[in-house]
């Protein structure tokens, strides 16, 4: 997967979405509006958590990469600290996987709401300002798709960076982890659109 990704992205011109502070649930909504407002806040806060783990993971990758590259130049044996760093990176992957599983659950939840509204002939109703339920489903579907691809890339990097014997490959993996190529600007666009639609204050 890594080689295929490297071949497909020679320019390495990736952008990174940025998000504001975590949201707190406000108001006294009930039923579907309450669930969707919570849903929007969950996605926003998940973006922040992902960004935090990405930063921590990059720091580990950078240390791993430096140790590996120095060993190429000096023909030195790898220090025991490398194993600890690799274990730490695996821990980051596990945290990201748990976050991804939550995203899957949120997507399934909003699909369930859509099916309920369809059964009630209310799928086209505007719930807050301008969106019917389908807009929430589409936003979640695209967000989940991007995060799934990014997770697979990070998992591949975790599986390879500690064993790579190629400086160019290591540098590529560092850049790929840092810039998150699969998390396009649409991540921020979809999330912020849901936040505005549901009336959150950021």
Protein Blocks (a to p, Z undefined) as FASTA:
>chain_A
ZZmmmmmmmnopacddddddddddedjdehjllmmmmmmmmmmmmmmmmmmmmmmmmmmm
mmmmmmmmmmmmnopacdfklmmmmmmmmmmmmmmmmmmmmmmmmmmmmmmmmmmmmmno
pmmpcfklmpcfklmmmmmmmmmmmmmmmmmmmmmmmmmmmmpccfklmmmmmmmmmnom
mlcfklmmmmmmmmmmnopaZZ
